[in-house]
C-alpha cells in the first residue's frame, strides 16, 4: 500500500471515528477551515503528557472554566494554579505552563506564535508540543510523534529496534507520511488510531483501516511491537512525613520552587534517601517538639524511584506552617494526599 493510500484510508477512518474531545473542533470543522483554539490545544497537550484522556479531561474543563484565555492563566497566582493542578502529577508541567502563558501574554499580546519554530521559542514548550500545536491549531505540516504514533509506526513497519533506541527511526517513518493536506487532522488521526484501535495490549486489528498494510500484523504478533529494552529496576527510598494537628487543621509546608513537586503544598518530611530512618533520627526533623506517634506508612511510586513514607502524627503548634482544614487536603499532590488520608484514617 502506498503512502497516499495509507493517508487516504486513515483520514477516511478519522472522518467517521474521530474522538469527541473538549479541546477539538472535529474533522468536519477542520475541512471547513475552522481551527481549534491554540490555547486549548496547548493546554490539553501539556495535561496529556504522561496522563490519560479520562484523567486529564476534568482538569482541562476546570482550567478553561476558571482561566478561559491564556492571558487569564498568565495573570493567575502561582499557588492557585499549582493547587488546581494537584492530582495530575509531573508538577514541573504546571510551572512550565505558567512560564509559557506569561511569555505569550507579555511578549506576544496573548496570541500564540503560529509556526513550529516560533512555538519552540516559548519557555517550557518542547518539540512534541510545538509540533502538535502548530499542526492542530494552525494546520502546519509538522511531524507530531507521541507514544500512540510511535506504536502505530512500529507495528505498521514492523520496526525491530527496541525503544528508546528506535525512536529516531519511528520519527523518520512518521515524517514520510506528513503532507501539506490536512496536517492537523492527520496528526489527530494517528493519535486516535493508537489510542482506540492500535492499543498497547489487545490491538483491535479487525477494526484497523491500515490492517492490510501492517507489517506487524503480518508477523502474527502485532502486540509485541514496539520492541522494548528491559527497564532497570527503580531504586527505593525512605522518609518520614509529619501530620501536625491543631484541632481540625493540619500544618503544611510549601516545597521549594524547583525540584520534585516544586512549589506544591506538602506535609513536612525528612529527606528521602536509600537508607531507612530510625525513630530518633526521624523525629529530630519533625516540625515541632510534640508527642509524636507512629500511625503507619504508605508506599508511592514515582517515575524514577519508589518511596516508603513512615507517618508520624501529633497535636501541637509550630511557626511557619500553613494551617489547612482537613476538608481542603484534596489539593495536595497524590503522595501527600495518600499519606494524609492514611495518617488521619482513625480520626473522626
Backbone torsions as a table, in degrees:
resi	resn	phi	psi	omega
1	UNK	NA	132.0	-177.2
2	UNK	-75.6	161.0	175.1
3	UNK	-55.0	-36.9	-179.5
4	UNK	-68.6	-36.3	176.4
5	UNK	-67.0	-40.4	177.8
6	UNK	-60.0	-45.9	-179.9
7	UNK	-62.8	-45.3	-177.7
8	UNK	-62.7	-42.5	-178.7
9	UNK	-67.0	-43.7	-177.0
10	UNK	-70.3	-40.4	178.9
11	UNK	-67.1	-35.7	175.4
12	UNK	-63.8	-41.5	176.6
13	UNK	-63.4	-42.3	-179.4
14	UNK	-63.7	-39.8	179.2
15	UNK	-58.8	-30.9	-178.4
16	UNK	-94.1	-24.4	-169.4
17	UNK	-127.5	13.8	-178.7
18	UNK	-57.3	139.3	176.4
19	UNK	-68.0	143.0	176.2
20	UNK	-90.6	102.5	-175.7
21	UNK	-120.6	144.5	-171.6
22	UNK	-66.3	-13.6	-179.9
23	UNK	-100.1	4.9	-177.0
24	UNK	-108.4	155.6	169.5
25	UNK	-95.6	-22.1	179.8
26	UNK	95.2	159.7	-174.3
27	UNK	-64.9	-36.2	-179.6
28	UNK	-63.2	-44.4	178.2
29	UNK	-63.5	-40.0	179.5
30	UNK	-61.2	-42.4	179.6
31	UNK	-69.2	-22.3	176.6
32	UNK	-85.7	2.3	177.9
33	UNK	90.2	8.4	178.7
34	UNK	-92.9	126.9	-177.1
35	UNK	-107.1	156.9	176.3
36	UNK	-69.9	150.7	177.3
37	UNK	-62.6	121.6	-178.4
38	UNK	-56.1	-36.5	179.0
39	UNK	-61.5	-45.2	-178.7
40	UNK	-69.3	-37.8	177.1
41	UNK	-63.7	-49.4	-179.9
42	UNK	-59.8	-47.6	-178.8
43	UNK	-60.9	-44.1	-179.4
44	UNK	-64.6	-41.2	-178.6
45	UNK	-65.5	-39.1	177.6
46	UNK	-65.0	-44.0	-179.1
47	UNK	-66.1	-32.1	-175.1
48	UNK	-82.8	-4.1	174.6
49	UNK	-67.8	118.5	179.5
50	UNK	63.6	22.3	-176.8
51	UNK	-141.5	141.8	-179.3
52	UNK	-78.8	159.0	178.0
53	UNK	-59.8	-46.8	-179.8
54	UNK	-60.6	-35.4	-179.2
55	UNK	-75.6	-38.0	-175.7
56	UNK	-77.5	-29.1	-171.9
57	UNK	-57.0	-48.3	179.4
58	UNK	-63.7	-31.2	176.0
59	UNK	-66.9	-42.5	178.5
60	UNK	-60.0	-45.6	-179.3
61	UNK	-64.6	-38.4	179.1
62	UNK	-67.1	-44.2	-179.6
63	UNK	-63.4	-46.5	-174.9
64	UNK	-73.0	-24.7	173.6
65	UNK	-73.0	-38.1	-177.5
66	UNK	-82.4	-37.6	-179.3
67	UNK	-129.6	83.4	-171.4
68	UNK	-70.6	-16.5	177.9
69	UNK	-129.6	164.3	178.9
70	UNK	-64.3	-31.5	178.1
71	UNK	-69.1	-35.6	175.2
72	UNK	-62.9	-43.5	179.3
73	UNK	-65.6	-39.8	-179.5
74	UNK	-61.0	-31.7	-177.3
75	UNK	-85.3	-5.0	-176.7
76	UNK	-73.7	153.6	174.3
77	UNK	-71.8	143.2	179.4
78	UNK	-53.5	-47.9	-176.3
79	UNK	-61.5	-35.3	178.9
80	UNK	-65.5	-42.9	-179.1
81	UNK	-68.9	-42.4	179.5
82	UNK	-63.1	-38.6	178.5
83	UNK	-66.8	-40.2	179.6
84	UNK	-68.0	-26.7	-180.0
85	UNK	-80.0	-19.6	-173.0
86	UNK	-52.3	129.4	-178.5
87	UNK	104.3	-16.7	177.2
88	UNK	-85.0	-19.2	178.4
89	UNK	75.2	176.7	-179.8
90	UNK	46.6	65.2	-166.5
91	UNK	-71.0	-13.2	173.2
92	UNK	-61.1	-26.8	178.2
93	UNK	-61.6	-38.5	-179.4
94	UNK	-67.0	-39.0	177.3
95	UNK	-66.4	-41.1	177.4
96	UNK	-65.7	-35.0	178.6
97	UNK	-58.5	-48.0	180.0
98	UNK	-66.0	-42.7	180.0
99	UNK	-60.6	-43.3	-179.6
100	UNK	-67.5	-46.0	-179.6
101	UNK	-58.5	-42.1	-178.6
102	UNK	-68.9	-33.8	176.6
103	UNK	-68.6	-41.9	178.7
104	UNK	-62.6	-42.8	-179.2
105	UNK	-68.7	-43.0	-173.4
106	UNK	-82.3	-36.1	-171.9
107	UNK	-105.6	-14.6	-175.7
108	UNK	-129.2	16.4	176.5
109	UNK	63.4	25.7	179.2
110	UNK	81.9	8.2	179.1
111	UNK	-115.8	128.6	178.6
112	UNK	-68.1	142.8	170.7
113	UNK	-56.5	147.7	-172.8
114	UNK	-102.4	14.3	176.7
115	UNK	-126.5	157.7	177.6
116	UNK	-60.9	-42.4	-179.4
117	UNK	-63.4	-42.7	179.5
118	UNK	-66.6	-39.6	179.5
119	UNK	-66.0	-35.1	-179.3
120	UNK	-65.1	-18.8	-180.0
121	UNK	-81.3	-11.2	179.9
122	UNK	-75.3	144.0	-179.7
123	UNK	-66.9	140.2	174.6
124	UNK	73.4	10.4	-177.7
125	UNK	-115.4	108.3	-173.0
126	UNK	-87.8	-178.9	-175.5
127	UNK	-58.4	-43.0	-179.0
128	UNK	-63.0	-50.1	-176.9
129	UNK	-64.4	-39.0	177.6
130	UNK	-60.9	-44.0	179.2
131	UNK	-64.7	-41.5	-178.3
132	UNK	-65.7	-45.6	-179.6
133	UNK	-66.2	-41.2	179.9
134	UNK	-61.7	-41.8	-178.6
135	UNK	-73.4	-51.2	-170.5
136	UNK	-76.4	-40.7	-176.9
137	UNK	-88.3	-29.4	-173.5
138	UNK	-123.3	3.7	176.1
139	UNK	57.2	39.3	174.8
140	UNK	-87.6	142.4	-178.5
141	UNK	-78.7	71.4	179.9
142	UNK	-99.1	163.2	-179.4
143	UNK	-99.0	100.4	-174.6
144	UNK	-97.7	110.3	-174.4
145	UNK	-127.3	105.6	172.3
146	UNK	-110.1	-169.2	-178.5
147	UNK	-62.1	-36.8	178.3
148	UNK	-64.0	-43.5	-178.8
149	UNK	-67.5	-40.3	176.3
150	UNK	-57.9	-42.0	-179.0
151	UNK	-66.1	-42.9	178.3
152	UNK	-61.9	-46.3	-179.1
153	UNK	-63.9	-41.9	-176.8
154	UNK	-64.0	-35.7	179.6
155	UNK	-81.5	-41.9	-178.5
156	UNK	-58.8	-38.6	-177.0
157	UNK	-109.3	5.5	179.3
158	UNK	49.1	56.3	-178.3
159	UNK	-75.5	123.4	-173.9
160	UNK	-87.9	-25.3	-177.9
161	UNK	-66.3	126.4	-177.0
162	UNK	-72.2	157.0	172.3
163	UNK	-75.2	149.6	3.9
164	UNK	-85.5	-6.1	-175.8
165	UNK	-62.3	-27.4	-177.5
166	UNK	-81.4	-3.0	-176.5
167	UNK	-56.9	-45.7	179.6
168	UNK	-59.0	-38.5	178.9
169	UNK	-67.2	-40.0	178.1
170	UNK	-64.9	-37.9	178.2
171	UNK	-67.8	-38.2	178.0
172	UNK	-64.1	-42.8	179.6
173	UNK	-64.9	-40.3	178.2
174	UNK	-64.6	-39.1	-179.7
175	UNK	-62.1	-30.7	-179.4
176	UNK	-68.3	-10.4	-179.7
177	UNK	-107.6	-1.8	-179.8
178	UNK	-80.8	136.7	178.1
179	UNK	-134.9	169.9	175.0
180	UNK	-67.7	-26.9	-177.3
181	UNK	-78.3	119.2	173.6
182	UNK	53.1	49.0	-177.4
183	UNK	-64.1	-35.3	178.1
184	UNK	-65.9	-44.9	177.7
185	UNK	-65.3	-36.7	179.4
186	UNK	-62.6	-45.7	179.5
187	UNK	-60.3	-44.3	-177.9
188	UNK	-72.2	-31.1	177.2
189	UNK	-64.1	-44.6	177.5
190	UNK	-62.1	-43.3	178.9
191	UNK	-61.7	-43.9	-178.1
192	UNK	-66.5	-39.3	178.3
193	UNK	-60.6	-45.4	179.6
194	UNK	-65.9	-34.5	-176.4
195	UNK	-78.8	-31.8	-170.9
196	UNK	-113.1	-25.2	-176.7
197	UNK	-119.6	-55.4	-178.8
198	UNK	-86.2	61.1	-171.2
199	UNK	-75.7	159.2	-179.9
200	UNK	-56.7	-44.3	178.5
201	UNK	-121.8	140.6	179.5
202	UNK	62.2	52.7	178.3
203	UNK	-59.7	141.6	-177.1
204	UNK	-93.0	68.7	-172.1
205	UNK	-63.2	-27.2	179.6
206	UNK	-70.1	-13.6	178.8
207	UNK	-105.9	2.5	-171.8
208	UNK	-86.0	128.3	178.6
209	UNK	-69.6	-13.6	-178.1
210	UNK	-107.7	11.3	-175.3
211	UNK	-56.9	-38.3	-178.0
212	UNK	-62.8	-28.6	-177.5
213	UNK	-97.9	-2.4	-168.3
214	UNK	-83.0	111.4	178.5
215	UNK	-68.6	-31.8	177.4
216	UNK	-65.4	-40.4	176.6
217	UNK	-64.5	-36.1	179.9
218	UNK	-63.8	-23.4	177.6
219	UNK	-75.0	-17.1	-177.3
220	UNK	89.9	-4.0	-178.9
221	UNK	-140.2	61.8	-177.2
222	UNK	-63.0	-27.0	-177.9
223	UNK	-69.1	-11.1	178.6
224	UNK	-83.7	-2.9	174.6
225	UNK	-105.5	145.3	-2.4
226	UNK	-72.7	147.3	173.8
227	UNK	-64.2	146.0	-177.9
228	UNK	-132.7	139.0	173.8
229	UNK	-72.8	152.8	178.6
230	UNK	-63.0	135.5	179.9
231	UNK	-82.8	136.1	174.6
232	UNK	-68.3	149.2	179.4
233	UNK	-67.2	135.5	179.8
234	UNK	-73.8	138.8	175.5
235	UNK	-68.0	159.0	-179.7
236	UNK	-115.2	137.8	179.9
237	UNK	-122.9	162.8	-178.2
238	UNK	-130.2	150.2	175.3
239	UNK	-162.0	176.8	175.3
240	UNK	-124.3	141.9	176.3
241	UNK	-121.1	142.8	-172.4
242	UNK	-116.6	126.4	178.7
243	UNK	-109.6	95.5	-179.5
244	UNK	-95.4	120.6	-175.4
245	UNK	-100.4	141.7	170.2
246	UNK	-132.1	89.0	-171.4
247	UNK	66.5	-119.4	-179.2
248	UNK	-100.3	16.8	179.4
249	UNK	-111.4	153.9	179.1
250	UNK	-119.9	136.5	179.1
251	UNK	-82.0	119.4	179.7
252	UNK	-114.1	166.3	174.2
253	UNK	-127.9	161.5	171.6
254	UNK	-104.1	126.6	-177.2
255	UNK	-70.8	156.7	179.6
256	UNK	-54.4	151.8	-173.1
257	UNK	-63.9	-25.2	179.7
258	UNK	-114.2	156.9	-179.5
259	UNK	101.1	-176.3	-177.0
260	UNK	-59.2	128.7	-179.1
261	UNK	57.6	32.7	-176.6
262	UNK	-60.1	134.7	177.1
263	UNK	79.5	-0.6	-176.3
264	UNK	-91.4	152.0	169.9
265	UNK	-68.9	147.1	-174.5
266	UNK	-156.8	162.3	165.9
267	UNK	-72.6	146.6	171.7
268	UNK	-60.7	139.3	179.3
269	UNK	-139.9	165.9	164.6
270	UNK	-76.4	178.2	167.1
271	UNK	-64.5	160.1	175.9
272	UNK	-106.6	121.1	-172.8
273	UNK	-140.6	169.4	-177.1
274	UNK	-68.1	-35.5	179.8
275	UNK	-85.7	147.8	176.5
276	UNK	-70.7	161.7	178.1
277	UNK	-102.6	131.1	171.9
278	UNK	-81.4	169.9	-171.3
279	UNK	-60.4	-48.5	-176.6
280	UNK	-63.3	-41.5	-179.2
281	UNK	-64.1	-43.0	-179.8
282	UNK	-66.5	-46.8	-175.4
283	UNK	-68.7	-20.2	175.2
284	UNK	-65.8	-20.3	179.5
285	UNK	-97.4	3.1	-178.3
286	UNK	-63.7	153.0	-177.0
287	UNK	-74.6	-9.2	-179.7
288	UNK	-159.0	154.6	171.6
289	UNK	-78.0	117.1	-175.2
290	UNK	-157.1	175.9	178.6
291	UNK	-87.1	79.8	-174.7
292	UNK	-75.3	138.9	178.6
293	UNK	-128.2	131.5	177.5
294	UNK	-72.5	125.9	-175.7
295	UNK	-120.0	21.7	175.2
296	UNK	123.5	-165.4	177.7
297	UNK	-153.1	160.9	177.6
298	UNK	-130.7	155.3	175.7
299	UNK	-111.6	143.8	178.5
300	UNK	-147.5	144.0	179.3
301	UNK	-111.0	126.2	170.7
302	UNK	-103.6	175.3	-177.4
303	UNK	-60.0	-41.8	-171.7
304	UNK	-108.9	-4.1	177.7
305	UNK	-161.6	162.0	172.8
306	UNK	-109.0	160.4	-170.3
307	UNK	-140.0	137.5	166.9
308	UNK	-111.8	122.9	175.5
309	UNK	-110.4	118.7	171.3
310	UNK	-83.3	135.2	-171.1
311	UNK	-105.0	130.9	177.7
312	UNK	-122.9	137.1	-177.9
313	UNK	-130.3	144.3	178.2
314	UNK	-157.8	163.2	169.3
315	UNK	-98.9	140.3	178.8
316	UNK	168.7	-175.3	179.2
317	UNK	-122.8	152.6	175.2
318	UNK	-159.6	143.0	176.6
319	UNK	-77.8	152.6	171.8
320	UNK	83.3	1.9	178.0
321	UNK	-93.8	157.1	177.0
322	UNK	-100.5	104.1	-173.7
323	UNK	-79.9	121.8	-169.8
324	UNK	-128.7	128.6	177.0
325	UNK	-58.3	145.3	-178.6
326	UNK	-56.4	-35.2	-176.7
327	UNK	-68.5	-12.8	-178.9
328	UNK	-102.7	11.0	-177.3
329	UNK	-75.9	-8.8	179.6
330	UNK	-62.9	-16.0	178.6
331	UNK	-79.5	-3.4	179.5
332	UNK	-72.3	150.1	169.3
333	UNK	-56.1	155.0	-169.1
334	UNK	-57.5	-37.6	-178.6
335	UNK	-64.1	-40.4	-178.6
336	UNK	-80.0	-30.7	174.0
337	UNK	-64.9	-42.3	177.2
338	UNK	-60.5	-44.3	-179.8
339	UNK	-65.2	-43.3	-179.4
340	UNK	-64.3	-44.3	179.7
341	UNK	-62.4	-42.8	179.2
342	UNK	-67.1	-41.3	-177.2
343	UNK	-72.7	-20.8	-179.2
344	UNK	-106.8	4.7	-170.0
345	UNK	-63.3	-26.4	-177.9
346	UNK	-97.7	11.6	176.0
347	UNK	-101.1	146.7	177.7
348	UNK	-73.2	NA	NA
